[in-house]
């Protein structure tokens, strides 16, 4: 019986998606819940899995094609795996070696075709290095390993370079590589240009003495990590908690513009900008005002892992009333972050830099950080923006105030 494979149901904010990678070819056996295809949207990569054991009978949407919500993209013939296994392996010299490949249960990241090629050429599959999504070992990886083995024995290693020729254009010692822009990066670019053209955006700056927080962190980080099951105490949690308090005092910074209306949010959903291979993503800490430092740190750590693995969901990134971006982790000393609409403000953190500062008439070397607040001047006045940053500065330089709510 043929089962239709459909694209996932996209939320209202996502019009369509693009077929990114097919992990199976027509005629290949599939297992229930085995990954079939990745569909890339403006925000996340969605995985479509097989609904039952069988064979991928037909692919209706190829890589690069645009798909709509719940559109049929392929068909799986249920229960046909046993009959199709021999057809998918016409050159199999030894059936015992090919059988585990069709099942794919020994190693979930080793493609059946890659296993077959490795075993036929006397290569230990455990030595293969995967270049596919999530470390998946593809047929091409196995072929490259075979070529490397042959070239190491006698022939010159010219074929791996030839395999890269379709994507790299050589001109002497100068090379160029052309790759399509991901939907995520294209959407980020579109939104940033839109923000700059539609907002009256300004940036105001202040600086924070990080020594009190650094001393507090040094004193309690080991106890904190032990008590909270390995969650490490970083700086971001202090900034998130300070931001939630400052947003309560300056509600306009936590608001958004909807047409001719101003929407004041009675909650603080803080977006935390995270860099990934596909581009910048902004997962959201829901009701951050009620989260403890440990909950903030743990959730951000989980977001980072999910971003690297491409596992962030739509729910992780929808909404948000205010954003924090930490360019300091890359060494940025000062920047002007761009507001993420429909939000009206974004906080930029930067590198902690030791500088000579005047304290009570004395020159003291202190670890200082510049803070930048970019804001939409249509809604937020300069006084509100500056007051917001001063509030954050006061709370961060005396973190006990966060606990005492003063």
C-alpha positions in Angstrom: 0.0 0.0 0.0 1.4 3.4 -1.0 1.6 6.0 1.8 1.8 9.7 0.9 4.7 11.6 2.5 3.7 15.2 3.1 5.6 18.3 4.1 5.0 19.4 7.7 2.3 21.8 8.7 3.9 25.2 8.7 2.8 28.0 11.1 1.0 31.0 9.7 4.2 33.0 9.8 5.9 30.6 7.3 4.5 30.6 3.8 6.5 27.7 2.3 9.8 25.7 2.6 12.5 24.3 0.4 13.6 20.7 0.1 17.1 20.8 1.4 18.4 17.2 1.5 17.0 13.8 0.6 18.6 11.1 2.8 17.0 8.3 0.7 16.8 7.5 -3.0 13.9 5.9 -4.8 14.0 2.2 -4.4 15.9 2.3 -1.1 14.4 0.5 1.9 13.3 2.7 4.8 12.5 2.0 8.5 9.7 3.5 10.5 10.8 6.9 11.9 13.9 6.9 9.8 14.9 10.3 8.4 13.8 10.8 4.8 14.3 14.5 4.0 15.1 17.8 5.5 12.9 20.8 4.6 14.4 24.2 5.2 12.1 27.2 6.2 12.9 30.8 6.9 13.4 29.9 10.6 14.3 26.2 11.1 15.1 22.9 9.3 12.2 20.4 9.7 12.8 16.7 9.5 10.4 14.4 7.7 10.6 10.7 8.8 9.2 7.5 7.3 5.7 6.6 8.6 6.2 2.9 8.3 8.7 0.2 7.1 8.8 -0.1 3.4 10.5 1.3 0.3 10.8 4.9 -0.9 8.8 4.4 -4.1 8.7 7.9 -5.6 10.1 11.4 -4.9 7.8 14.2 -6.1 9.8 17.2 -4.9 13.5 17.3 -5.6 16.2 19.1 -3.6 15.8 22.8 -4.1 12.1 22.7 -4.9 9.7 24.9 -3.0 6.9 23.1 -1.0 3.8 24.3 0.7 2.4 23.2 4.0 1.2 19.6 3.9 2.0 19.2 0.2 2.7 15.7 -1.0 6.5 15.3 -1.6 7.0 11.5 -1.9 5.4 8.1 -1.6 6.5 5.1 0.4 5.4 1.6 -0.4 4.6 0.0 2.9 5.9 -3.5 3.7 7.9 -3.8 0.4 11.4 -3.6 2.0 12.2 -7.4 1.6 11.3 -7.4 -2.0 13.2 -4.2 -2.8 16.4 -5.0 -0.9 17.9 -7.1 -3.7 17.0 -4.5 -6.4 18.6 -1.7 -4.4 21.9 -3.7 -4.3 22.5 -5.2 -7.8 26.2 -5.5 -7.4 26.2 -7.1 -4.0 28.9 -9.7 -3.8 28.0 -11.0 -0.4 24.4 -11.0 0.9 25.4 -11.2 4.6 27.3 -7.9 4.3 24.4 -6.1 2.6 21.6 -7.2 4.9 22.5 -5.1 7.9 23.0 -2.1 5.6 19.3 -2.2 4.5 18.1 -2.3 8.0 20.4 0.5 9.1 20.2 -0.5 12.7 23.9 -1.0 13.5 24.8 2.6 13.0 22.1 5.2 12.5 24.5 7.7 10.8 26.0 5.3 8.3 24.1 5.3 5.0 23.4 1.8 3.7 25.2 2.5 0.4 28.3 3.7 2.3 28.4 0.6 4.4 28.2 -1.6 1.3 31.0 0.2 -0.5 33.2 0.1 2.6 32.7 -3.6 3.3 33.2 -4.5 -0.4 36.6 -2.7 -0.4 37.8 -4.0 2.9 37.4 -0.6 4.8 36.4 -0.6 8.4 33.2 1.6 8.6 34.3 2.9 12.0 37.2 4.7 10.3 34.9 6.7 7.9 34.5 10.4 8.5 31.0 11.7 7.8 30.4 15.0 6.0 26.6 14.8 5.8 24.1 16.5 8.1 24.7 15.7 11.7 27.9 13.7 10.9 26.0 11.3 8.6 28.4 9.1 6.6 27.3 9.3 2.9 28.0 7.2 -0.1 30.4 9.9 -1.3 32.4 9.7 2.0 32.9 5.9 1.4 33.9 6.5 -2.2 36.5 9.1 -1.1 37.9 6.6 1.4 38.2 4.0 -1.3 40.0 6.4 -3.6 42.3 7.5 -0.8 43.2 3.8 -0.1 44.0 3.2 -3.8 46.0 6.3 -4.2 48.0 5.5 -1.0 49.0 2.1 -2.6 50.0 3.2 -6.0 48.1 5.8 -8.0 48.4 9.5 -7.5 45.6 11.1 -5.5 44.0 13.1 -8.3 40.4 11.9 -8.1 39.3 13.6 -4.9 40.2 16.9 -6.4 38.2 16.1 -9.5 35.2 15.4 -7.4 35.2 18.9 -6.0 35.5 20.5 -9.5 31.7 21.1 -10.0 31.6 23.5 -7.0 35.1 25.1 -7.1 36.3 27.1 -10.1 40.1 27.2 -10.2 42.1 30.1 -11.8 45.7 29.5 -11.1 46.1 29.5 -7.3 42.9 31.5 -6.9 39.7 29.7 -6.2 36.0 30.6 -5.9 33.2 28.7 -4.4 29.6 29.5 -5.2 26.9 28.2 -2.9 23.2 29.1 -2.7 22.2 31.3 0.3 20.2 29.4 2.8 16.6 30.5 3.3 17.4 31.4 6.9 20.2 33.7 6.0 18.1 35.2 3.2 15.3 35.9 5.6 17.6 37.4 8.2 19.0 39.7 5.5 15.5 40.7 4.4 14.4 41.5 7.9 17.5 43.5 8.8 17.1 45.6 5.7 13.4 46.0 6.4 14.2 47.1 10.0 16.7 49.8 8.8 14.4 51.2 6.2 11.2 51.2 8.2 12.4 52.2 11.7 13.8 55.4 13.1 16.6 53.4 14.7 19.2 54.9 17.0 21.8 53.4 19.4 22.8 54.6 22.8 25.8 53.4 24.8 27.0 52.9 28.4 29.6 50.9 30.1 29.5 48.4 33.0 32.1 47.5 35.5 32.0 43.7 35.4 34.2 43.2 38.5 31.3 42.6 41.0 29.8 39.9 38.8 33.1 38.3 38.0 34.0 38.2 41.7 30.6 36.7 42.5 30.9 34.2 39.7 34.4 33.1 40.8 33.3 32.6 44.4 30.2 30.5 43.7 30.6 28.9 40.2 31.7 25.6 41.6 28.9 25.4 44.2 26.5 26.6 41.5 27.5 23.9 39.0 27.4 21.2 41.7 24.0 22.2 43.0 22.4 22.6 39.6 23.5 19.3 38.0 26.4 20.6 35.8 24.8 23.9 34.7 27.6 26.4 34.5 27.2 30.0 35.9 27.9 32.4 33.1 27.4 36.1 32.5 24.3 35.9 30.3 22.0 35.0 33.1 22.8 38.2 35.0 22.1 40.2 31.9 18.8 38.5 31.3 17.7 39.0 34.9 18.8 42.7 34.8 17.0 43.2 31.5 13.8 41.8 32.8 13.9 44.2 35.7 14.8 47.2 33.5 12.0 46.3 31.1 9.5 46.4 34.0 10.6 49.9 34.8 10.7 51.0 31.1 7.7 49.1 29.5 8.1 51.0 26.2 11.3 49.1 25.6 9.4 45.9 25.9 6.6 47.0 23.6 6.0 46.5 19.9 4.3 48.5 17.1 1.4 46.9 15.2 0.2 49.2 12.5 -0.9 52.4 14.3 -1.2 50.6 17.6 1.4 50.2 20.4 1.3 46.8 22.1 2.6 46.8 25.7 3.5 43.3 26.8 2.9 42.3 30.4 5.6 39.7 30.3 9.3 39.4 29.3 10.1 36.9 26.6 13.8 37.5 26.0 15.3 36.4 22.7 19.0 35.3 22.9 20.8 35.6 19.6 22.7 32.4 18.8 25.1 31.8 15.9 24.8 28.6 13.9 26.2 27.2 10.7 23.0 28.3 8.9 23.0 31.8 10.2 21.8 33.8 13.2 18.9 32.3 15.1 17.1 33.9 18.1 15.5 31.3 20.4 13.3 32.8 23.1 13.3 32.5 26.9 9.6 32.4 27.8 8.6 34.4 30.9 12.2 35.1 31.7 11.1 37.3 34.6 10.1 34.1 36.5 13.3 32.1 35.7 16.1 31.6 38.1 19.8 32.1 37.1 20.2 28.3 36.8 17.1 28.0 34.6 18.3 30.8 32.3 21.8 29.3 31.9 20.4 25.8 31.4 17.9 26.8 28.8 20.5 28.9 26.9 22.9 26.0 26.9 20.2 23.7 25.5 19.4 26.3 22.8 23.1 26.3 21.8 23.3 22.6 21.5 20.0 22.5 19.5 21.2 25.3 17.2 24.5 23.4 16.3 22.5 20.2 15.7 19.9 22.0 13.6 17.2 20.9 16.1 15.6 24.2 17.0 11.9 24.2 16.5 9.4 26.9 15.4 8.2 27.1 19.0 11.7 27.8 20.2 12.0 30.9 18.1 8.5 32.4 17.8 7.6 35.5 19.7 10.0 37.5 21.8 9.5 41.0 23.2 13.2 42.0 23.6 16.5 40.6 22.3 20.0 40.3 23.7 23.0 39.8 21.4 26.4 38.9 22.7 29.0 39.9 20.2 31.7 39.8 22.9 32.1 36.1 22.6 33.7 36.8 19.2 35.8 39.6 20.5 33.6 42.6 19.5 34.5 45.6 21.6 31.7 47.9 20.3 28.8 47.5 17.8 25.4 48.9 16.9 23.0 45.9 16.8 19.9 46.0 14.5 16.4 45.7 16.1 14.5 42.5 15.3 11.0 43.6 14.3 8.3 43.8 15.5 10.4 44.4 18.7 11.4 47.9 19.3 14.8 47.4 21.0 17.8 45.1 21.2 20.7 45.0 23.7 24.3 44.4 22.5 26.8 42.9 24.9 30.5 43.2 24.1 34.0 42.0 25.1 35.1 42.5 28.6 38.2 44.7 28.4 40.5 45.9 31.2 40.8 49.7 31.1 42.2 52.3 33.5 39.2 54.0 35.2 38.9 56.9 37.7 37.5 55.6 41.0 37.3 58.1 43.9 40.1 60.2 42.4 42.3 57.1 41.9 43.2 55.3 38.6 42.1 51.7 38.9 42.3 48.9 36.3 38.8 47.4 35.9 37.2 44.9 33.6 34.8 47.0 31.6 32.1 46.1 29.0 30.4 48.5 26.6 26.6 48.1 26.4 24.7 49.2 23.3 20.9 49.6 23.1 19.5 50.1 19.6 15.9 51.2 19.7 13.0 52.4 17.5 12.7 56.2 18.1 9.1 56.1 16.8 8.2 54.6 20.2 11.1 55.0 22.5 12.4 58.4 23.5 16.1 59.0 24.2 15.3 59.4 27.9 13.7 56.0 28.1 16.6 54.3 26.3 19.2 56.0 28.5 17.3 55.2 31.6 17.0 51.6 30.6 20.8 51.3 30.2 21.5 53.1 33.4 19.2 50.7 35.2 21.0 47.8 33.8 24.3 49.3 34.7 23.3 49.8 38.3 21.9 46.3 38.7 24.9 44.7 37.1 27.5 46.7 39.1 25.6 45.8 42.3 24.1 42.3 41.6 22.7 42.0 45.2 20.0 44.5 44.0 18.7 41.8 41.7 18.0 39.6 44.7 16.7 42.3 46.9 14.5 43.8 44.1 15.7 47.4 44.7 
